[in-house]
Amino acid sequence: MTPKDPTSPSEIQILQQNILNALSSAPGDFTTQCEQLKDFLTENKKESCKIILYSLVQLKFTQDNACEHWDAIVTHAKSLQNKLVRPVGLTTAACDYFSTIQPRLDNPKLIEFARFEETLKSAHQDFLTGLLSRGAFQNLFEQEISRAKRHKRNTTLIFFDLDNFKNINDEYGHLAGDEALKQVGEIFSHSKRKEDIACRFGGDEFVILLPETNKFMGLLVGKKLHDRINKLTINIKGTDVPVSCSAGLASFPLDSETSKGLTDCADRALYQAKSRGKHAISLFSEEKRTFTRIELKRDVKIRSLSIEETEDSSKCNNISEGGILITCSSSFDIGTRIELLIPLQDKTSMTVIGSVVRVEKFDTNLYDIGLSFLSLNSSVKSTETIAEYVLQQLA
């Protein structure tokens, strides 16, 4: 797996909170404050300096300029402390530095760190669910897309929308609706990975951004969240009220290379899920297919289960909830039952049985064979369950 960028949006958020805590530890003593900040400055000085200066005086600098100013402020704090013969805090030193030495502040206003944190939190956090607000999410979203472009990495966005949420409000009241939103927010908070970015997008809509996650893995994450939300019930005055959702998924750069384009694609996929009868999760695709295909490249062995059994090697091309597409050198009649032996990462294999529904020949004497799922290891027979199980095993 590709190493994580030390300045991913989610990690910057955590770093920002840690720095605020460090600055609050001894507000009138820059020596103690610098000691508390030492680890962050050692690990990631450039980003830490940017955050420190913004926290102290709400000024934004490039990483290099921030480091220069930070070093100068520390020197200035020492000078002030010697002249005044008493401890001086970083806020005092920074305000004096940017007012007299490097004038950037005409009429600075001081604010308690606790109040600053409260204001920052309210601007970044949805008051009901505790997830990111839409504005804060959009800022991190843009950063993540830029980072994904820079490092040529995948990123997946999933839109969730609660089904029939208006009915809950109308029948049980807005407090019931608020409770449903809170509990859905808790599912996102407790289920997401550290690097994932979750947000209440507005009303009964939620989004989650999965950095360094392709469409294949994004579907697995999305299905887990989707299943947990669809199992949720809230108790209102002794009545269990079920909660369910629909979801749409799109990936960068496969579906779009911009944040707006990716949002539009995920929203269109959500609409497709709603049109399928709700309670579903759909992948964005320009193709007008009943099931969206996911690329899946894997060598497999196949065996015809017809009267004259034949064995051959094949390559898997893609998979959907309805079946699987393979390429091989043999042709099969429509309706032929075929057994596929798919190797797994732990050197075991999985047996899937399908029925041939499409055969297409290429000039290279190879055939594309489309199979509709019949069973998995001769037991499971739900096509959606088979596809999901295959994806999980190959992840």
C-alpha positions in Angstrom: 0.0 0.0 0.0 1.2 3.5 -0.8 2.5 5.4 2.3 0.1 8.0 3.6 0.8 11.7 2.9 1.7 13.3 6.3 -0.4 16.3 5.5 -3.7 14.7 4.4 -6.8 16.8 5.2 -7.9 14.6 8.1 -4.4 14.6 9.6 -4.2 18.4 9.3 -7.4 18.6 11.3 -6.0 16.5 14.1 -2.7 18.5 14.0 -4.7 21.7 14.3 -6.6 20.5 17.4 -3.4 19.3 19.0 -1.6 22.6 18.4 -4.6 24.5 19.9 -4.4 22.3 23.0 -0.6 23.0 23.2 -1.0 26.8 22.9 -3.7 26.7 25.6 -1.4 24.8 28.1 0.5 27.9 29.4 -0.8 31.0 27.6 1.5 33.4 29.4 4.8 31.5 29.1 6.2 31.0 25.6 8.9 28.7 26.9 6.4 26.1 28.1 4.3 26.6 25.0 7.3 26.0 22.7 8.1 22.8 24.7 4.5 21.6 24.2 4.8 22.4 20.4 8.2 20.8 20.0 7.0 17.3 18.8 4.7 18.8 16.2 7.4 21.1 14.9 9.9 18.3 14.7 7.6 16.0 12.8 6.1 18.5 10.4 7.5 22.0 10.9 6.1 23.7 7.8 2.5 22.7 8.3 2.7 23.3 12.1 4.1 26.8 11.6 1.2 27.7 9.3 -1.4 26.4 11.9 0.4 28.1 14.8 0.4 31.5 13.2 -3.2 31.3 12.1 -4.2 30.2 15.6 -2.3 33.1 17.2 -3.2 36.0 14.9 -5.5 34.6 12.2 -3.0 35.3 9.4 -2.3 32.9 6.6 1.2 32.3 5.1 2.9 29.9 2.8 4.7 27.1 4.5 8.2 28.6 4.0 7.1 32.1 5.1 5.3 30.7 8.1 8.5 29.0 9.3 10.5 32.2 8.9 8.0 34.2 10.9 7.7 31.5 13.5 11.5 31.5 14.2 11.5 35.3 14.3 8.5 35.3 16.8 10.4 32.9 19.1 13.4 35.2 19.0 11.2 38.3 19.6 9.5 36.5 22.6 12.9 35.9 24.2 13.8 39.6 23.7 10.6 40.8 25.2 10.9 38.5 28.1 14.4 39.8 28.9 13.3 43.4 28.6 10.2 43.0 30.7 11.9 40.6 33.2 8.8 38.4 33.3 7.3 35.5 31.2 5.7 36.4 27.9 3.2 34.3 25.9 3.3 33.6 22.2 0.1 35.5 21.6 1.7 38.7 23.0 4.9 38.2 21.1 3.1 37.4 17.8 0.8 40.4 18.1 3.7 42.8 18.9 5.8 41.2 16.1 3.1 41.7 13.4 2.2 45.2 14.7 5.7 46.7 14.9 8.5 44.5 13.4 6.6 43.0 10.4 3.4 45.2 10.3 0.5 43.0 9.2 -2.0 43.9 11.9 -3.5 47.4 12.1 -6.0 46.9 14.9 -5.6 43.4 16.4 -8.3 41.9 18.6 -7.5 39.4 21.3 -9.8 36.4 22.0 -9.6 33.6 24.5 -8.3 30.3 23.0 -11.3 28.5 24.5 -13.7 30.9 22.7 -11.6 30.7 19.6 -11.8 26.9 19.7 -15.6 27.1 20.3 -16.0 29.4 17.3 -13.8 27.2 15.1 -15.6 24.1 16.2 -19.1 25.6 15.4 -17.9 26.7 12.0 -16.5 23.3 11.2 -18.9 20.9 12.9 -22.5 20.1 12.4 -24.2 20.9 15.7 -26.6 17.9 15.5 -24.4 15.0 14.3 -20.9 16.1 15.3 -19.7 15.4 11.8 -18.1 18.1 9.6 -20.2 20.9 8.3 -20.7 21.2 4.6 -18.3 24.2 4.3 -15.5 22.6 6.2 -16.0 19.4 4.2 -15.8 21.2 0.9 -12.5 22.8 1.9 -11.0 19.4 2.8 -12.5 17.8 -0.3 -10.7 20.3 -2.5 -7.4 19.6 -0.7 -7.8 15.9 -1.0 -8.5 16.1 -4.8 -5.4 18.3 -5.2 -3.4 15.7 -3.2 -4.8 12.8 -5.2 -3.8 14.6 -8.5 -0.4 15.4 -7.2 0.4 11.8 -6.0 -1.8 10.0 -8.7 -4.0 8.3 -6.2 -7.6 7.2 -6.1 -10.3 8.8 -4.0 -13.9 7.7 -3.7 -16.9 9.8 -2.7 -20.2 8.3 -1.4 -23.5 10.1 -1.1 -26.0 8.8 1.4 -29.7 9.9 1.6 -32.1 8.7 4.2 -35.2 7.1 2.7 -38.6 8.6 3.5 -37.1 10.9 6.1 -40.0 13.3 5.7 -42.4 10.6 6.8 -40.5 10.2 10.1 -40.8 14.0 10.8 -44.4 14.1 9.8 -45.5 11.0 11.7 -43.3 11.2 14.8 -42.2 14.8 15.0 -39.0 16.6 14.3 -37.3 15.4 17.6 -37.6 11.9 16.2 -36.0 13.0 12.9 -33.2 14.7 14.9 -32.6 11.5 16.8 -32.4 9.5 13.5 -29.8 12.0 12.2 -27.8 11.8 15.4 -27.6 8.1 15.3 -26.7 8.0 11.6 -24.0 10.5 12.4 -22.7 8.1 15.2 -22.5 5.3 12.7 -20.3 7.4 10.4 -18.1 8.5 13.3 -17.6 5.0 14.7 -17.3 3.2 11.4 -15.0 5.4 9.3 -11.3 5.1 9.1 -9.0 7.8 10.6 -8.3 9.2 7.2 -11.9 9.2 6.0 -13.8 12.5 5.9 -17.5 12.4 6.8 -20.0 15.2 6.6 -23.6 16.0 7.1 -24.1 17.6 3.7 -27.5 19.0 4.4 -30.9 17.9 5.6 -31.0 14.1 5.6 -27.9 13.8 3.2 -24.5 12.6 4.3 -21.3 12.2 2.4 -18.0 10.4 3.1 -14.8 10.8 1.3 -12.4 7.8 1.2 -8.9 8.9 0.4 -6.6 6.5 -1.5 -9.6 4.2 -2.1 -10.5 3.0 -5.6 -14.1 2.1 -6.7 -13.6 -1.6 -5.9 -12.7 -0.9 -2.2 -15.0 2.0 -2.0 -18.0 -0.3 -2.7 -17.0 -2.6 0.2 -16.8 0.4 2.6 -20.0 1.8 1.2 -21.9 -1.5 1.6 -20.8 -1.8 5.2 -22.0 1.7 6.1 -25.2 1.1 4.0 -26.0 -2.1 5.8 -25.4 -0.6 9.3 -27.7 2.3 8.6 -30.4 0.1 7.1 -30.3 -2.0 10.3 -30.9 1.1 12.5 -34.1 1.5 14.5 -34.9 4.4 16.8 -37.4 4.0 19.7 -40.0 6.8 19.8 -42.4 6.5 22.8 -42.2 2.8 22.8 -42.4 2.4 19.0 -39.4 1.1 17.0 -39.0 3.2 13.9 -36.8 1.8 11.2 -34.3 3.9 9.4 -32.9 3.2 5.9 -30.9 4.9 3.2 -29.9 4.9 -0.4 -26.3 5.7 -1.6 -24.4 6.6 -4.7 -20.7 6.2 -5.3 -18.2 7.8 -7.7 -14.4 7.7 -7.8 -11.5 10.0 -8.8 -10.0 9.9 -11.4 -12.2 7.2 -13.0 -15.5 9.1 -13.0 -14.3 12.7 -12.7 -11.1 14.6 -12.0 -12.7 17.6 -10.2 -14.5 17.9 -6.9 -17.6 19.3 -8.5 -17.7 16.6 -11.2 -17.2 13.9 -8.6 -20.0 15.3 -6.5 -22.3 15.4 -9.6 -21.4 11.8 -10.4 -22.1 10.5 -6.9 -25.4 12.4 -6.8 -26.5 10.9 -10.1 -25.6 7.4 -8.8 -27.7 8.2 -5.7 -30.6 9.1 -8.0 -30.1 5.7 -9.7 -30.3 4.0 -6.4 -33.5 5.8 -5.5 -35.0 4.9 -8.8 -34.2 1.2 -8.2 -36.7 1.2 -5.3 -34.5 2.8 -2.5 -32.6 1.0 0.2 -29.9 0.4 -2.5 -26.3 1.5 -3.3 -25.4 2.3 -6.9 -22.1 3.0 -8.6 -21.9 5.8 -11.1 -21.6 4.7 -14.7 -22.3 6.3 -18.0 -23.3 2.8 -19.2 -27.1 2.1 -19.3 -26.8 -1.3 -17.7 -29.0 -2.9 -15.1 -25.9 -3.6 -13.0 -22.8 -1.4 -12.9 -19.6 -3.3 -13.7 -16.4 -3.0 -11.6 -13.0 -3.8 -13.3 -11.5 -7.0 -11.9 -8.4 -8.4 -13.5 -7.6 -11.9 -12.3 -6.5 -15.2 -13.8 -9.1 -17.9 -13.3 -9.6 -21.6 -14.3 -12.9 -22.6 -15.9 -14.6 -25.9 -16.5 -17.7 -26.6 -18.5 -20.4 -28.5 -16.7 -22.0 -29.7 -19.9 -22.1 -33.3 -21.0 -18.6 -33.0 -22.5 -16.7 -31.4 -19.7 -13.8 -29.2 -20.8 -11.2 -27.2 -18.9 -9.4 -24.0 -19.9 -7.6 -21.0 -18.4 -9.2 -17.6 -18.6 -8.8 -14.0 -17.5 -11.6 -12.2 -15.5 -12.3 -8.7 -16.8 -15.0 -7.3 -14.6 -17.8 -8.2 -12.2 -21.3 -6.8 -11.4 -24.1 -7.8 -9.1 -25.5 -9.9 -12.0 -22.5 -11.8 -13.2 -18.9 -11.8 -14.3 -17.1 -11.3 -17.7 -14.2 -13.5 -18.7 -11.9 -13.8 -21.7 -10.8 -17.2 -22.9 -9.8 -19.1 -26.1 -12.8 -21.4 -26.1 -16.4 -20.6 -27.1 -19.4 -21.9 -25.3 -23.1 -22.2 -26.2 -25.6 -19.8 -24.6 -27.0 -21.5 -21.4 -23.8 -23.6 -20.8 -23.1 -23.9 -17.1 -19.5 -23.1 -16.2 -17.5 -23.5 -13.0 -14.9 -20.8 -12.3 -12.0 -21.5 -9.9 -10.9 -18.0 -8.7 -7.5 -17.9 -6.8 -7.4 -15.9 -3.5 -4.6 -14.1 -1.9 -4.0 -16.8 0.8 -3.4 -19.4 -2.0 -6.8 -20.9 -1.6 -9.5 -20.7 -4.2 -13.2 -20.0 -4.6 -15.7 -21.8 -6.8 -18.4 -19.9 -8.6 -20.9 -21.3 -11.0 -22.5 -19.3 -13.8 -24.5 -19.7 -16.9 -23.3 -18.3 -20.3 -25.5 -15.4 -21.4 -23.3 -13.7 -24.0 -20.4 -14.8 -26.3 -18.4 -12.3 -28.4 -15.4 -13.3 -30.6 -12.4 -11.1 -31.3 -9.9 -11.2 -34.2 -7.3 -12.6 -31.9 -9.3 -15.9 -31.6 -10.3 -15.0 -28.1 -13.9 -14.8 -26.8 -15.5 -12.6 -24.2 -17.9 -14.8 -22.2 -20.6 -13.2 -20.1 -21.8 -15.4 -17.2 -24.8 -14.9 -15.0 -24.3 -16.1 -11.5 -26.0 -19.3 -10.4 -24.3 -20.3 -7.2 -21.3 -19.9 -5.0 -19.6 -23.0 -3.8 -22.8 -24.8 -4.6 -24.7 -23.0 -1.8 -25.3 -19.3 -2.1 -27.6 -18.4 -5.0 -28.4 -14.7 -4.7 -26.5 -12.9 -7.5 -26.0 -9.8 -5.4 -24.6 -11.8 -2.5 -22.3 -13.8 -4.8 -20.9 -10.6 -6.3 -20.4 -9.0 -2.8 -18.7 -12.1 -1.5 -16.3 -12.3 -4.4 -15.3 -8.7 -4.0 -14.7 -9.2 -0.3 -12.5 -12.2 -0.9 -10.5 -10.5 -3.5 -10.0 -7.2 -1.7 
